[in-house]
Amino acid sequence: MSPTPKLAAPGAGLPKVERFFANLMIHWKAKRTSREKAAATFAAERDAILHCLRTTPTERLTPPVLIKRLPGLEDSSRYWSLLMTAEHLRIVNAQITAVIASLCAGKVPAGTASTAAVKPSSQVDEPTIDAFEKTCAEFEKTVAAQRALKTTLTFPHPWFGPMDAAAWHFMAGFHMQLHRKQLELILAGLPNI
């Protein structure tokens, strides 16, 4: 087994130039993506991720793989397993669901969003897949229950600043897409077992 690679600390963020352009892109796309398109992206990514996880043999779900850093991915997230990635998505989807529900109810969520606080444990097992699927269903149910997602209240993303519920809705699918690409790189890097 190879030694754990030295990576940046969780929460270190993105390189400044990448973060600047990512910030512009996220806000620009969020404003121009319809609610229906954002929901369709989320659903498509959920399905692709679940297919990947459910068709991979159990013994290949837990080994971490060092991947290249994708744009939008923190350095500290480059050495995860398939299940660690699913656990991260479970955590983030649950938090975004709570943010959207709160903003749509006219309340700013307590606390602050932190990328360091949503890193997964390496001690994950197969029930993580079902837990991920459940948070996806809760996210979709919560969003569907809202009459409008364009809220006057906002909650700040740690990299992208204040975002209303519609922007958080867009962000969820975008985030799932990033980590689906990560899953593909992890799969490609797994040794033959």
C-alpha positions as CSV (number, residue, x, y, z in Angstrom):
1,M,0.0,0.0,0.0
2,S,1.4,3.4,-0.9
3,P,1.8,6.1,1.7
4,T,-0.8,8.8,2.1
5,P,0.1,11.7,-0.1
6,K,0.8,15.2,1.3
7,L,-2.0,17.4,0.3
8,A,-3.2,20.9,1.3
9,A,-5.2,21.2,4.5
10,P,-9.0,20.8,4.3
11,G,-10.6,24.2,3.6
12,A,-7.5,25.6,2.0
13,G,-9.7,26.6,-1.0
14,L,-8.9,27.1,-4.7
15,P,-6.0,29.0,-6.3
16,K,-6.9,32.7,-6.3
17,V,-7.3,33.1,-10.1
18,E,-9.3,29.9,-10.4
19,R,-11.6,31.0,-7.5
20,F,-12.1,34.5,-9.1
21,F,-13.2,33.0,-12.4
22,A,-15.2,30.2,-10.7
23,N,-17.1,32.9,-8.7
24,L,-18.0,34.8,-11.9
25,M,-19.0,31.6,-13.7
26,I,-21.2,30.3,-10.8
27,H,-23.1,33.5,-10.4
28,W,-23.5,34.0,-14.2
29,K,-24.7,30.5,-14.8
30,A,-27.0,30.4,-11.7
31,K,-28.8,33.5,-13.0
32,R,-29.3,32.1,-16.5
33,T,-30.2,28.5,-15.6
34,S,-33.9,27.8,-15.2
35,R,-35.2,26.0,-12.2
36,E,-36.2,23.1,-14.5
37,K,-32.7,22.9,-16.0
38,A,-31.1,22.9,-12.6
39,A,-33.4,20.2,-11.4
40,A,-32.7,18.1,-14.5
41,T,-28.9,18.5,-14.0
42,F,-29.2,17.4,-10.4
43,A,-31.3,14.3,-11.3
44,A,-29.0,13.3,-14.2
45,E,-25.9,13.5,-12.0
46,R,-27.7,11.6,-9.2
47,D,-28.5,8.8,-11.6
48,A,-25.0,8.7,-13.0
49,I,-23.4,8.6,-9.6
50,L,-25.8,5.9,-8.3
51,H,-25.1,3.8,-11.4
52,C,-21.4,4.1,-10.8
53,L,-21.6,3.2,-7.2
54,R,-24.1,0.3,-7.5
55,T,-22.3,-1.3,-10.4
56,T,-18.9,-1.2,-8.8
57,P,-17.8,-4.4,-6.9
58,T,-17.8,-3.9,-3.1
59,E,-14.1,-4.3,-2.8
60,R,-13.5,-1.4,-5.2
61,L,-15.6,1.1,-3.3
62,T,-13.3,1.8,-0.4
63,P,-9.7,2.1,-1.6
64,P,-8.7,5.8,-1.9
65,V,-7.1,6.9,-5.2
66,L,-4.9,10.0,-5.8
67,I,-6.3,11.8,-8.8
68,K,-5.3,15.0,-10.6
69,R,-6.9,18.1,-9.3
70,L,-10.0,19.0,-11.2
71,P,-11.0,22.7,-11.5
72,G,-13.2,23.5,-8.6
73,L,-11.8,20.7,-6.4
74,E,-9.7,21.4,-3.3
75,D,-6.3,19.7,-3.2
76,S,-7.3,18.0,0.1
77,S,-10.1,16.2,-1.8
78,R,-7.8,14.4,-4.3
79,Y,-7.2,11.2,-2.3
80,W,-10.7,9.8,-1.7
81,S,-12.4,6.5,-2.4
82,L,-15.7,6.1,-4.2
83,L,-17.6,5.9,-0.9
84,M,-15.8,8.9,0.6
85,T,-17.0,10.9,-2.4
86,A,-20.5,9.6,-1.9
87,E,-20.3,10.5,1.8
88,H,-19.1,14.0,0.9
89,L,-22.1,14.5,-1.4
90,R,-24.5,13.2,1.2
91,I,-23.2,15.8,3.7
92,V,-23.3,18.7,1.2
93,N,-26.7,17.8,-0.2
94,A,-28.2,17.7,3.3
95,Q,-26.7,21.1,4.1
96,I,-27.9,22.7,0.8
97,T,-31.4,21.2,1.4
98,A,-31.5,22.9,4.8
99,V,-30.2,26.2,3.4
100,I,-32.8,26.3,0.6
101,A,-35.6,25.4,3.1
102,S,-34.5,28.1,5.5
103,L,-34.1,30.8,2.8
104,C,-37.5,30.0,1.3
105,A,-39.1,30.2,4.8
106,G,-37.7,33.7,5.2
107,K,-34.9,32.8,7.6
108,V,-31.1,33.1,7.2
109,P,-29.5,29.8,8.3
110,A,-27.5,29.9,11.5
111,G,-23.7,29.4,11.3
112,T,-21.4,29.5,8.3
113,A,-20.7,27.2,5.4
114,S,-17.3,25.6,5.5
115,T,-15.5,23.4,3.0
116,A,-13.4,21.9,5.7
117,A,-16.5,20.8,7.7
118,V,-17.9,18.7,4.8
119,K,-14.9,16.4,4.3
120,P,-15.8,12.7,4.6
121,S,-14.4,10.2,7.0
122,S,-12.4,7.4,5.5
123,Q,-14.4,5.0,7.6
124,V,-17.4,4.6,5.3
125,D,-19.2,1.5,4.1
126,E,-21.8,0.4,1.6
127,P,-24.9,1.9,3.4
128,T,-23.4,5.3,2.5
129,I,-24.8,4.7,-1.0
130,D,-28.4,4.5,0.3
131,A,-27.8,7.5,2.6
132,F,-26.6,9.5,-0.4
133,E,-29.7,8.5,-2.4
134,K,-31.9,9.5,0.5
135,T,-30.4,13.0,0.7
136,C,-30.9,13.4,-3.0
137,A,-34.6,12.5,-2.6
138,E,-34.9,14.9,0.3
139,F,-33.3,17.7,-1.7
140,E,-35.6,17.2,-4.6
141,K,-38.7,17.0,-2.4
142,T,-37.7,20.2,-0.5
143,V,-37.1,22.1,-3.8
144,A,-40.3,20.9,-5.3
145,A,-42.3,22.1,-2.3
146,Q,-41.0,25.7,-2.8
147,R,-43.2,28.1,-4.8
148,A,-40.3,30.3,-5.7
149,L,-36.5,29.9,-5.3
150,K,-35.6,33.5,-6.1
151,T,-35.3,34.7,-2.5
152,T,-34.4,38.2,-1.2
153,L,-32.4,36.5,1.7
154,T,-29.1,34.9,0.9
155,F,-26.6,32.6,2.6
156,P,-22.9,32.9,1.8
157,H,-21.0,30.1,0.1
158,P,-17.4,30.0,1.5
159,W,-15.9,30.7,-2.0
160,F,-18.7,32.3,-3.9
161,G,-20.3,34.7,-1.4
162,P,-24.0,35.4,-0.9
163,M,-26.3,33.2,-2.8
164,D,-30.1,33.0,-2.8
165,A,-32.1,29.7,-2.8
166,A,-32.1,29.6,-6.6
167,A,-28.3,29.9,-6.8
168,W,-27.9,27.2,-4.1
169,H,-30.3,25.0,-6.2
170,F,-28.1,25.5,-9.2
171,M,-24.9,24.9,-7.1
172,A,-26.2,21.5,-6.0
173,G,-26.2,20.1,-9.5
174,F,-23.0,21.7,-10.5
175,H,-21.4,20.3,-7.3
176,M,-22.7,16.8,-8.1
177,Q,-21.3,17.1,-11.7
178,L,-17.8,17.9,-10.4
179,H,-17.8,14.9,-8.0
180,R,-19.2,12.6,-10.7
181,K,-16.1,13.5,-12.7
182,Q,-14.0,12.7,-9.6
183,L,-15.7,9.3,-9.3
184,E,-14.8,8.6,-12.9
185,L,-11.1,9.4,-12.2
186,I,-11.1,7.3,-9.1
187,L,-12.6,4.3,-11.0
188,A,-10.0,4.8,-13.7
189,G,-7.2,4.8,-11.2
190,L,-8.2,1.8,-9.1
191,P,-5.8,-1.1,-9.4
192,N,-7.2,-4.4,-10.8
193,I,-8.4,-6.5,-7.8
